[in-house]
């Protein structure tokens, strides 16, 4: 699924301007909508496992939450500490 972050940002700003909605509420509603769409395309993921980040420049990133462990028992939900540290150096178990 390809998301156009600039189009999402423009639509959000239009809602804020036209209807005087709170920008933070629009942002949260947008994140929920993206999560729902992602879940529809990838039903194997739980909504609670999906994290959506929308930056001010319109960049949209979707992450899958994983549990950091010493020894992986379930590769669908867990990641070893050494691999997690390659993504984020300050990761802990």
C-alpha positions, 0 to 999 in steps of 0.5 A: 500500500502506498500512502501519499503523505503530502495529500494526507497533510493537505486534506488534514489542513483543509479540515482544520481550516474549513471546520476549525477542527483541533489539528491534534484530533485530526492527526489521531483520527488520521492515524486510526484510519491508516491503521484500519486500512493497513489492518484490512490489507494485512489481517494477520496484524493486530491493530495494537501491533501497528504504530503510525507516525505522521510527521509535520512534513507529511511523511507517514511511517508504519511500524510493527510493535515487537517484544524485545527478548533474549531468546525468540520463541515467536518470530511474529511478535518477538525480536532478539535484543541484538537485532533490535539494537540495529534499529534503535541503539537504546533498546532494552529488554 
